[in-house]
Amino acid sequence: MYQGQLRQAEVKREVILAAGSLESPKLLLLSGIGAENELKKHNIPLKLSLPGVGENFHDHVTVSSHFVLKSDVEEPVCNLCRVALFAKSDPSMPVSDLEYLMMVTTQHDETEQEAKALTIHVSIQVPVSRGWVKLASNDPLADPLIHPNLLGEKADRDRLIAAIQKARQLVKTEPLAGIIERELIPGQKYPTDEALDTFIREQAQSQWHICGSCKMGIDDMAVVNPELIVRGLNNVRVVDSSIMPSVVTGHAQSSIFAIAEKAADLIMANLYQLQNS
């Protein structure tokens, strides 16, 4: 589809699909590649049964705590944050599954007055919850249906609650304790884990590291193989964050660059093999 007109393009060797974790599964589904029952809903003929298309969708989930600073605290001279902490919610975890980002921000206090605050963003780096991306219709211009299912699993909620409580402990230690006036958000309304469960359900949001909806693997729900080729095909690759089986423990952009670099190596190696066969 180009400028409202349906066009046909032919490829000599292969198609590279790099539309991202929302649009890549959508394009595969529109092409008849996916779960048969989902395609039938939109009168799309099945070309290839791959039930994993659009499944395994997930993201880092984050929530913020704000602590009002004393008036004599100077502003930082940098943009955003200079301090980040990666930590384990449980010492037995193989990798750090929590991230803390700290920065000075302007918030509004209980009287709607501006207040300078230390903001601590806490996020889950190894989420258990999984959502999905599906078609809303067979119209290629229609946005897909998205169910992120953030915090759908209790294990994710428990870890985020523990991370907020840890942030509260952190600001009570020096040198932070000496510059903090009071906790603003979540605040005294949410002192317990049970209360914080309500808070995170209301306030948690995406960290914009969406991935997983065309995951790589060899199991029945995998969409692409280890060479990023759509399983069951031989000339369509997916090259974006959707192929990650699990999101990386950190911000995803550098890993997406690495996926693209690896894809380039695979494509060149395949071309070399064809030219010398």
C-alpha positions as CSV (number, residue, x, y, z in Angstrom):
1,M,0.0,0.0,0.0
2,Y,1.6,3.3,-1.1
3,Q,-0.3,6.7,-1.0
4,G,-3.6,4.9,-0.8
5,Q,-2.9,2.6,-3.7
6,L,-2.2,-1.2,-3.7
7,R,1.1,-1.9,-5.4
8,Q,3.0,-5.1,-6.1
9,A,6.7,-5.5,-5.7
10,E,8.8,-8.5,-6.6
11,V,12.0,-9.4,-4.8
12,K,15.0,-11.2,-6.3
13,R,16.3,-12.9,-3.2
14,E,14.5,-12.2,0.1
15,V,12.2,-9.9,2.1
16,I,13.5,-8.1,5.2
17,L,10.7,-7.3,7.6
18,A,11.8,-4.6,10.1
19,A,8.5,-2.9,11.1
20,G,8.9,-3.4,14.9
21,S,7.1,-5.4,17.5
22,L,3.6,-4.0,16.6
23,E,3.7,-3.8,12.8
24,S,5.9,-6.9,12.0
25,P,3.3,-9.4,13.4
26,K,0.5,-7.4,11.8
27,L,2.1,-7.7,8.4
28,L,2.7,-11.4,8.8
29,L,-0.9,-11.9,9.8
30,L,-2.2,-9.8,6.9
31,S,-0.1,-12.1,4.7
32,G,-1.8,-15.2,6.0
33,I,1.0,-16.2,8.3
34,G,-0.2,-16.9,11.9
35,A,-2.8,-18.8,13.9
36,E,-5.6,-20.2,11.6
37,N,-8.4,-19.3,14.0
38,E,-7.3,-15.7,14.2
39,L,-7.0,-15.4,10.4
40,K,-10.5,-16.8,9.9
41,K,-12.0,-14.0,12.0
42,H,-10.9,-11.6,9.3
43,N,-11.4,-13.7,6.2
44,I,-7.7,-14.0,5.5
45,P,-6.7,-17.3,3.8
46,L,-4.1,-19.3,5.7
47,K,-0.8,-19.5,3.9
48,L,1.4,-20.8,6.8
49,S,0.3,-21.9,10.3
50,L,2.5,-20.1,12.9
51,P,0.5,-19.7,16.1
52,G,3.3,-17.7,17.8
53,V,2.8,-14.7,15.5
54,G,1.8,-11.8,17.8
55,E,2.2,-13.8,21.0
56,N,4.9,-13.4,23.7
57,F,4.5,-9.6,23.5
58,H,6.2,-8.0,26.5
59,D,8.0,-4.9,27.8
60,H,9.9,-3.5,30.7
61,V,7.3,-2.0,33.1
62,T,8.2,1.0,35.3
63,V,6.7,3.1,38.1
64,S,8.0,6.3,39.7
65,S,8.5,7.5,43.3
66,H,9.0,11.2,44.1
67,F,10.7,12.7,47.1
68,V,10.5,16.4,47.8
69,L,14.0,17.9,48.1
70,K,15.0,20.6,50.5
71,S,15.1,24.1,49.0
72,D,18.8,24.5,49.1
73,V,19.6,21.5,46.9
74,E,21.2,22.6,43.7
75,E,20.0,21.5,40.3
76,P,22.1,19.0,38.3
77,V,24.1,20.3,35.4
78,C,23.2,17.3,33.1
79,N,20.2,16.2,31.2
80,L,18.0,13.5,32.6
81,C,19.9,11.2,35.0
82,R,23.5,10.5,35.9
83,V,22.8,7.7,38.4
84,A,21.5,4.2,37.5
85,L,21.4,1.1,39.6
86,F,20.8,-2.5,38.5
87,A,19.9,-4.8,41.3
88,K,18.5,-8.3,42.0
89,S,15.1,-8.7,43.7
90,D,16.5,-12.1,44.9
91,P,20.2,-13.0,45.4
92,S,19.5,-16.2,43.5
93,M,18.5,-14.5,40.3
94,P,21.0,-15.2,37.5
95,V,20.9,-11.5,36.3
96,S,19.8,-8.2,37.7
97,D,16.1,-7.9,37.3
98,L,15.5,-4.4,38.6
99,E,16.6,-1.0,37.3
100,Y,16.6,2.2,39.3
101,L,17.0,5.5,37.5
102,M,17.4,8.7,39.6
103,M,16.9,12.3,38.5
104,V,15.8,15.7,39.8
105,T,12.4,16.7,38.4
106,T,9.7,19.3,39.1
107,Q,6.5,17.8,40.6
108,H,3.3,19.3,42.1
109,D,2.8,18.8,45.8
110,E,-0.5,18.3,47.7
111,T,-1.3,22.0,47.4
112,E,-0.6,22.0,43.6
113,Q,2.6,24.1,44.2
114,E,5.7,23.2,42.2
115,A,8.2,21.2,44.2
116,K,11.7,20.1,43.3
117,A,11.9,16.3,43.8
118,L,14.2,13.4,43.5
119,T,12.5,11.0,41.2
120,I,13.3,7.3,41.3
121,H,12.0,5.3,38.4
122,V,12.0,1.6,39.2
123,S,11.5,-1.0,36.4
124,I,11.3,-4.7,36.0
125,Q,14.0,-5.9,33.6
126,V,13.0,-9.6,33.4
127,P,9.2,-9.5,33.2
128,V,7.2,-12.7,33.5
129,S,3.9,-11.2,32.1
130,R,3.1,-11.7,28.4
131,G,0.6,-10.1,26.2
132,W,-0.3,-10.2,22.5
133,V,-0.7,-8.3,19.2
134,K,-3.6,-9.2,16.9
135,L,-5.5,-7.8,13.9
136,A,-8.4,-5.5,14.3
137,S,-9.5,-6.2,10.7
138,N,-8.1,-7.2,7.4
139,D,-7.5,-3.5,6.5
140,P,-3.8,-3.0,6.2
141,L,-4.2,0.6,7.3
142,A,-6.0,-0.3,10.5
143,D,-4.0,-0.3,13.8
144,P,-3.5,-3.7,15.4
145,L,-5.2,-4.7,18.7
146,I,-2.6,-4.6,21.5
147,H,-2.9,-6.3,24.9
148,P,0.4,-5.5,26.7
149,N,-0.8,-7.3,29.9
150,L,1.8,-5.4,32.0
151,L,1.8,-6.7,35.5
152,G,-0.6,-9.5,34.5
153,E,1.5,-12.0,36.6
154,K,1.6,-11.6,40.4
155,A,5.4,-12.2,40.4
156,D,5.9,-9.0,38.5
157,R,3.7,-7.0,40.8
158,D,5.5,-8.4,43.9
159,R,8.9,-7.4,42.5
160,L,7.8,-3.9,41.6
161,I,6.3,-3.4,45.1
162,A,9.6,-4.7,46.7
163,A,11.5,-2.2,44.5
164,I,9.4,0.7,45.7
165,Q,10.0,-0.3,49.3
166,K,13.7,-0.5,48.6
167,A,13.7,3.0,47.1
168,R,12.0,4.2,50.3
169,Q,14.8,2.6,52.4
170,L,17.4,4.1,50.1
171,V,16.4,7.7,50.6
172,K,16.6,7.2,54.3
173,T,20.3,6.6,54.1
174,E,23.0,9.3,53.8
175,P,23.7,11.3,51.9
176,L,20.2,11.2,50.4
177,A,18.5,11.5,53.8
178,G,20.1,14.8,54.3
179,I,18.6,16.4,51.3
180,I,15.1,14.8,51.3
181,E,12.3,16.7,52.9
182,R,9.5,14.1,52.6
183,E,8.0,11.4,50.3
184,L,5.5,12.9,47.9
185,I,4.5,9.9,45.7
186,P,3.4,7.2,46.5
187,G,3.1,9.0,49.9
188,Q,1.5,8.1,53.2
189,K,-1.7,6.8,51.4
190,Y,0.3,3.7,50.3
191,P,2.4,2.5,53.3
192,T,1.9,-1.3,52.9
193,D,2.6,-3.8,50.2
194,E,-1.2,-4.3,49.8
195,A,-1.7,-0.6,49.3
196,L,1.2,-0.4,46.8
197,D,-0.4,-3.1,44.7
198,T,-3.2,-0.7,44.1
199,F,-0.7,2.1,43.4
200,I,1.3,0.2,40.8
201,R,-1.9,-1.0,39.0
202,E,-2.9,2.7,38.7
203,Q,0.5,4.2,37.9
204,A,2.8,1.6,36.2
205,Q,3.5,2.2,32.5
206,S,5.6,0.9,29.6
207,Q,9.3,1.7,29.4
208,W,8.9,1.6,25.6
209,H,11.1,-1.4,25.1
210,I,8.4,-3.6,23.5
211,C,9.5,-6.9,22.0
212,G,8.9,-10.6,21.5
213,S,5.9,-10.7,19.2
214,C,7.8,-12.7,16.5
215,K,10.1,-14.5,18.8
216,M,13.2,-16.5,17.7
217,G,13.5,-20.1,18.6
218,I,12.9,-23.7,17.7
219,D,9.8,-24.5,19.7
220,D,6.2,-24.6,18.3
221,M,5.5,-20.9,19.3
222,A,8.7,-19.6,17.6
223,V,8.2,-17.4,14.5
224,V,11.7,-17.1,13.2
225,N,14.6,-19.6,13.4
226,P,18.1,-18.7,14.7
227,E,18.9,-17.2,11.3
228,L,15.9,-14.8,11.6
229,I,14.1,-16.6,8.8
230,V,10.3,-17.1,9.3
231,R,9.9,-20.8,10.0
232,G,8.4,-22.6,7.1
233,L,9.6,-20.0,4.6
234,N,13.1,-19.6,3.0
235,N,13.2,-16.0,2.0
236,V,11.5,-13.8,4.6
237,R,13.5,-12.5,7.6
238,V,12.3,-10.5,10.6
239,V,15.0,-8.0,11.8
240,D,13.7,-6.0,14.8
241,S,12.9,-6.2,18.5
242,S,10.0,-8.5,17.9
243,I,12.4,-11.5,17.5
244,M,13.7,-11.3,21.1
245,P,12.4,-14.3,23.1
246,S,13.0,-12.2,26.2
247,V,13.7,-8.5,26.5
248,V,17.3,-7.7,27.4
249,T,18.1,-6.5,31.0
250,G,18.7,-2.9,30.0
251,H,17.6,-0.4,27.5
252,A,16.9,-2.2,24.2
253,Q,18.2,0.0,21.4
254,S,21.8,-1.2,21.4
255,S,20.6,-4.8,21.2
256,I,18.4,-3.9,18.2
257,F,21.4,-2.5,16.5
258,A,23.2,-5.7,17.2
259,I,20.3,-7.7,15.8
260,A,20.6,-5.7,12.6
261,E,24.4,-6.2,12.4
262,K,24.0,-9.9,12.9
263,A,21.2,-10.0,10.2
264,A,23.6,-8.3,7.8
265,D,26.3,-10.9,8.5
266,L,23.8,-13.7,7.9
267,I,22.5,-12.2,4.7
268,M,26.0,-11.7,3.3
269,A,27.0,-15.2,4.3
270,N,24.0,-16.6,2.5
271,L,24.7,-14.6,-0.6
272,Y,28.3,-15.7,-0.6
273,Q,27.2,-19.3,-0.3
274,L,24.8,-18.9,-3.3
275,Q,27.4,-17.2,-5.4
276,N,29.9,-20.0,-4.8
277,S,27.6,-23.0,-5.0
